[in-house]
């Protein structure tokens, strides 16, 4: 599915988690294209949990639950990133689309359930709108029946280099970073941010993070999520991810969704094309 607005083009792939497979701004492709692993390309939503879950285990309602270990020894990034989503609605202007996974409620014809790997029936729904200067994204996780814990987020893979060798610079200011243990999982404790490279979750972000490719492009990331993960260890890419809670949120800070009370968050990318070095 292709959305177009001005000099911006967004390509969505419903077969692979309804991810943003391509975002082209004035001819600049800012996302990592298809990779062997579904974890490592484009920009995908994470639901019904975001980030890692320690050993794939968590408790809810007095029962202990075990999730599959997509990245052993931990569960990671939810169940929907490589499931096929269904197109629920397309805009007549080709600038927005709504996609959903849904088990058995009013919108069953539009998608599939969260999957057998999740202990409860539920749904995820997203709406993506493209404009000449921004992309707006709304993600919702909910249930038509039994309440369950959830977290959600986005996982964009931004390319390090664009046209003429413009190399990515990340501008993010935060009050604190989550302390991680030997397994790379947050303990719940907070500390002052240090120097990168990072594979860490930040809290108290003071202003929207900015991505700069000098002389080519600048993107401001805006979200009502209150946690941001930065993963900038790879040489070819960097990830700046808004999350509704820290990794391992199902243990550290679960949010319960109930019928009529879904967990909903927003993410927007606002861009400025710089100079004449970006191709027309």
C-alpha positions as CSV (number, residue, x, y, z in Angstrom):
1,X,0.0,0.0,0.0
2,X,1.4,3.4,-1.0
3,X,0.5,6.7,0.6
4,X,1.7,10.0,-1.0
5,X,1.7,13.6,0.0
6,X,3.8,16.3,-1.6
7,X,7.4,15.0,-1.9
8,X,6.8,12.3,0.7
9,X,6.0,8.6,0.1
10,X,5.1,6.0,2.6
11,X,4.9,2.3,1.7
12,X,3.1,0.0,4.1
13,X,3.4,-3.8,4.1
14,X,0.3,-5.5,5.7
15,X,1.9,-8.9,5.3
16,X,4.8,-8.0,7.7
17,X,3.1,-6.5,10.7
18,X,1.6,-3.6,8.8
19,X,5.0,-2.0,9.1
20,X,6.2,1.2,7.4
21,X,8.4,-0.6,4.9
22,X,9.6,2.6,3.2
23,X,9.5,6.3,4.1
24,X,10.9,8.5,1.3
25,X,11.2,12.2,1.8
26,X,12.3,14.3,-1.2
27,X,13.9,11.2,-2.6
28,X,15.7,10.2,0.6
29,X,14.9,6.8,2.0
30,X,15.3,7.1,5.7
31,X,14.5,3.6,6.9
32,X,16.5,0.4,6.6
33,X,15.0,-1.7,3.8
34,X,14.1,-5.4,3.9
35,X,16.3,-7.5,6.1
36,X,16.5,-11.3,6.8
37,X,15.0,-10.9,10.2
38,X,11.6,-9.1,10.7
39,X,13.1,-7.5,13.8
40,X,15.6,-5.5,11.8
41,X,14.0,-3.3,9.1
42,X,11.5,-0.6,8.4
43,X,9.4,0.7,11.3
44,X,7.0,-1.6,13.0
45,X,4.6,-1.4,15.9
46,X,5.1,-3.4,19.0
47,X,2.0,-4.9,20.7
48,X,0.7,-6.2,23.0
49,X,4.1,-5.6,24.6
50,X,7.1,-3.5,23.6
51,X,10.7,-4.4,24.1
52,X,12.0,-7.4,26.1
53,X,10.1,-9.4,28.7
54,X,12.6,-11.1,31.1
55,X,12.7,-14.8,30.2
56,X,9.3,-14.4,28.6
57,X,7.7,-14.6,32.1
58,X,5.2,-12.4,33.8
59,X,2.3,-12.7,36.3
60,X,-1.3,-11.4,36.0
61,X,-4.4,-12.2,37.9
62,X,-2.5,-14.6,40.2
63,X,-1.3,-16.8,37.3
64,X,2.2,-17.0,35.8
65,X,2.4,-16.8,32.0
66,X,5.2,-17.8,29.6
67,X,5.7,-16.1,26.2
68,X,7.7,-17.5,23.3
69,X,11.4,-16.6,23.3
70,X,11.8,-14.8,20.0
71,X,15.3,-13.6,21.1
72,X,16.4,-16.2,23.6
73,X,16.6,-16.0,26.6
74,X,13.9,-13.3,26.4
75,X,10.6,-12.6,24.7
76,X,10.7,-9.4,22.6
77,X,8.6,-6.9,20.7
78,X,5.1,-8.5,20.9
79,X,3.2,-10.8,18.6
80,X,2.1,-8.5,15.7
81,X,5.3,-7.4,14.0
82,X,5.4,-10.4,11.6
83,X,1.7,-11.2,11.5
84,X,-0.5,-10.2,8.5
85,X,-2.7,-7.2,9.2
86,X,-5.9,-6.4,7.2
87,X,-6.7,-3.1,5.6
88,X,-9.7,-1.7,7.4
89,X,-10.1,1.6,5.7
90,X,-8.2,3.6,3.0
91,X,-8.5,7.4,2.4
92,X,-9.8,8.6,-0.9
93,X,-6.8,10.9,-1.1
94,X,-4.2,8.0,-0.6
95,X,-2.9,9.8,2.5
96,X,-4.1,7.6,5.3
97,X,-5.0,4.0,6.1
98,X,-6.3,2.1,9.1
99,X,-5.1,-1.5,9.7
100,X,-6.1,-3.9,12.4
101,X,-5.7,-7.2,14.0
102,X,-8.9,-8.2,15.8
103,X,-10.1,-11.6,17.2
104,X,-13.9,-11.7,17.3
105,X,-15.4,-8.3,17.9
106,X,-17.2,-5.8,15.6
107,X,-14.2,-5.6,13.3
108,X,-13.4,-9.4,13.0
109,X,-13.6,-9.2,9.2
110,X,-10.6,-6.7,9.2
111,X,-7.9,-8.8,10.8
112,X,-6.6,-11.6,12.9
113,X,-6.2,-12.0,16.6
114,X,-3.1,-11.2,18.6
115,X,-2.2,-14.9,18.2
116,X,-2.0,-18.1,20.1
117,X,1.3,-16.8,21.7
118,X,-0.7,-14.3,23.7
119,X,-2.8,-15.6,26.6
120,X,-5.9,-13.5,25.9
121,X,-8.0,-12.6,22.9
122,X,-7.5,-9.0,21.9
123,X,-6.8,-6.6,19.0
124,X,-4.3,-4.1,17.8
125,X,-5.3,-1.2,15.4
126,X,-3.3,1.5,13.9
127,X,-4.0,4.6,11.7
128,X,-1.3,6.2,9.6
129,X,-1.7,9.6,8.0
130,X,0.8,11.1,5.6
131,X,1.2,14.9,5.0
132,X,3.8,16.8,3.0
133,X,5.8,17.6,6.1
134,X,4.9,14.9,8.6
135,X,3.6,11.4,9.2
136,X,1.2,10.8,12.1
137,X,0.6,7.3,13.6
138,X,-2.0,6.2,16.2
139,X,-1.7,2.7,17.8
140,X,-4.3,1.0,20.0
141,X,-4.3,-2.3,21.9
142,X,-7.5,-3.5,23.4
143,X,-9.9,-6.3,24.3
144,X,-13.6,-7.1,23.8
145,X,-13.6,-9.4,26.8
146,X,-11.1,-10.4,29.5
147,X,-8.8,-7.5,30.7
148,X,-5.1,-8.1,30.3
149,X,-1.8,-6.2,30.8
150,X,-0.2,-4.5,27.9
151,X,2.4,-2.0,26.7
152,X,3.1,-0.8,23.2
153,X,5.5,1.2,21.0
154,X,7.2,1.7,17.7
155,X,10.5,0.4,16.4
156,X,12.0,2.5,13.6
157,X,15.3,1.5,11.9
158,X,16.8,4.7,10.6
159,X,19.6,4.6,8.1
160,X,22.9,6.0,9.3
161,X,23.8,7.6,5.9
162,X,21.7,9.3,3.3
163,X,22.6,11.2,0.1
164,X,26.2,12.5,-0.3
165,X,27.3,10.8,2.8
166,X,25.1,12.7,5.3
167,X,25.5,10.8,8.5
168,X,22.9,10.6,11.2
169,X,23.2,12.6,14.5
170,X,20.8,12.0,17.3
171,X,19.8,14.8,19.7
172,X,18.0,13.4,22.8
173,X,18.1,15.0,26.3
174,X,16.7,13.0,29.2
175,X,16.8,13.2,32.9
176,X,17.5,9.5,33.5
177,X,18.2,6.1,32.0
178,X,17.1,2.7,33.3
179,X,19.8,0.6,34.9
180,X,20.1,-2.8,33.3
181,X,21.5,-6.0,34.7
182,X,23.7,-8.6,33.1
183,X,20.8,-9.9,31.0
184,X,20.3,-6.4,29.5
185,X,16.9,-6.0,31.2
186,X,15.9,-2.9,33.2
187,X,15.9,-3.5,37.0
188,X,13.5,-0.6,37.6
189,X,16.3,1.7,39.1
190,X,17.2,4.9,37.3
191,X,20.5,6.7,36.9
192,X,22.0,9.7,35.2
193,X,22.5,9.1,31.4
194,X,26.1,8.4,30.4
195,X,27.8,8.3,27.0
196,X,26.8,6.0,24.1
197,X,26.6,3.9,22.2
198,X,23.3,2.9,23.7
199,X,20.9,0.0,24.0
200,X,19.0,1.7,26.8
201,X,15.6,3.2,27.8
202,X,15.4,6.8,28.8
203,X,12.8,8.6,31.0
204,X,12.1,12.2,31.5
205,X,12.9,13.2,28.0
206,X,12.9,17.0,28.0
207,X,11.9,17.7,24.4
208,X,11.1,15.7,21.3
209,X,14.2,13.8,20.1
210,X,15.7,15.1,16.8
211,X,17.5,13.2,14.0
212,X,19.8,15.2,11.8
213,X,21.5,14.2,8.6
214,X,23.5,17.4,8.1
215,X,22.9,19.2,4.8
216,X,20.1,16.7,3.9
217,X,17.3,16.2,6.4
218,X,16.1,16.8,9.9
219,X,13.3,14.8,11.6
220,X,11.6,15.6,15.0
221,X,10.0,12.7,16.7
222,X,6.9,13.5,18.8
223,X,4.9,11.1,20.9
224,X,2.8,10.9,24.0
225,X,4.8,7.9,25.1
226,X,6.9,8.7,28.2
227,X,9.8,6.3,27.5
228,X,12.3,6.3,24.7
229,X,14.7,3.5,23.8
230,X,17.9,4.4,21.9
231,X,19.7,1.6,20.1
232,X,22.7,3.0,18.2
233,X,25.2,0.2,18.4
234,X,24.9,-1.0,14.7
235,X,27.2,0.8,12.1
236,X,24.5,0.9,9.5
237,X,21.4,2.1,11.5
238,X,20.1,3.5,14.7
239,X,16.7,3.1,16.5
240,X,14.9,5.8,18.5
241,X,11.8,4.1,19.8
242,X,8.8,5.6,21.7
243,X,7.3,3.2,24.3
244,X,4.4,3.4,26.7
245,X,6.6,2.0,29.4
246,X,10.0,0.6,29.9
247,X,11.2,-2.8,28.5
248,X,9.8,-5.6,30.7
249,X,6.8,-3.4,31.3
250,X,4.6,-6.5,31.9
251,X,6.6,-7.0,35.1
252,X,7.8,-3.5,35.9
253,X,4.9,-1.2,34.9
254,X,1.9,-3.0,33.4
255,X,-1.1,-1.1,32.1
256,X,-4.4,-3.0,32.1
257,X,-6.7,-2.8,29.1
258,X,-10.4,-3.4,29.6
259,X,-13.4,-3.5,27.2
260,X,-13.9,0.1,26.1
261,X,-10.6,1.2,27.6
262,X,-7.8,0.4,25.2
263,X,-4.2,1.5,25.5
264,X,-3.7,4.2,22.9
265,X,-0.6,6.2,22.0
266,X,0.5,8.5,19.2
267,X,3.8,8.9,17.3
268,X,4.6,11.6,14.7
269,X,7.6,12.3,12.5
270,X,7.9,16.0,11.4
271,X,10.6,16.7,8.9
272,X,12.5,19.5,7.2
273,X,14.5,19.0,4.0
274,X,17.8,20.9,4.3
275,X,19.7,22.8,1.6
276,X,20.0,21.6,-2.0
277,X,21.7,18.3,-1.4
278,X,18.5,16.3,-1.1
279,X,17.4,15.2,-4.6
280,X,14.2,16.6,-5.9
